[in-house]
Amino acid sequence: MLILSIVTTTLLLMMTQHRIWVFAGLGGAVCSWGLSQLVTIFERILPPDWHVFNGVFAFLVVAFVVLWLISLYERLLPVRDET
């Protein structure tokens, strides 16, 4: 059901003329896929008493990766003079 909703949302967004929505939809799909994969990894690693924190740890890892990618992108941008 999740895959079906992601596919239909992506198809609807692709019908628009604004590409930013397509990239946002794909980014959301990749983020949700990454979260689900990290939750399953943490289920295998963490002891059973800590399974409550799987989603929190997965979200923190994804947020850390996204912030790292944003800072890397900003570092690679050329510095432009505003004069």
Order of alpha helices (4+ residues) and beta strands (2+ residues): alpha-alpha-alpha
